[in-house]
Amino acid sequence: MKKKKGIVYELVTNKWLYIMLFPAMLYFFVFKYIPMLGVVMAFENYNPVKGMLHSDWVGFKNFTHFFGEPTFWMLFRNTLLLALYSLLFYFPLPIILALLLNEVRKEAYKRFVQTVIYIPHFISWVVVVSMSYLLLTTEGGAVNNAIAGLGFEKIPFLLSSEWFRPTVVLQLIWKDTGWGTIIFLAALSGVDTQLYEAATMDGAGRSRQLWHITLPAIRSTIVILLILRLGHFLDVGFEHVFLMLNSMNREVGEVFETYVYRIGLTQGQYSYSAAVGLFKSAIGLVLVLSANWLAKRFGEEGVY
């Protein structure tokens, strides 16, 4: 009977692999797992002097308070709509752009386009919002000057509640669509070229090859990234939304993340804001589990 090799043998045999893995494990332990201890604050009346271990326990009081607030449905609606718009309009675009780039045969041109579309990702949201202000403001903005030059009335993009969500989603698309193509281009590079050659011999055009070879080849990648994105479904981007908020659009722009900042850090309601954050995380967990279950039911691998 073959003797099973122990964990010590496994560690010694593959020591360099585990050494390479250690920094990533350390990062997740320090910045992801240790902060989870702060979840206890959501069930306490947290007092910084007493600390988490000695603060008064209040159970679900913070949650019932939050659900009973008139702002709850406003926050839930705003966050849900922004998340849905981002999922519907942003998520498919990196896939489409990657498919288009994959059809480019001149490598020099392809690399140039990739470099250009990657650059916006490295621009901070502060700069992106500042650029948007210069373009969209009614006081000398280039876009509004062009609208006025055509004889139309200027549009208050930055102060209008109707334009808040479209503006935020368009900024997200401009900034991160190019960067999102990296994973899909990597997946496309692994498609067997012999499949395309065989399809060409059978008389299949580029559209048929795209539909029957390319998309099925990256389908598992699309499903996994969709599941992972659903885990952050309600994370609409604190810095981005916070910089776009003002008194005129707060009714449609205030989301869970900005509310947690305003209530928790500026007003010192730490336990209450922790309860709001825990509720948002719980929604993300449910969405990931549900999406993973559905993916497996339809024959995909899922994330676990």
Disulfide bonds with the S-S distance in Angstrom:
none
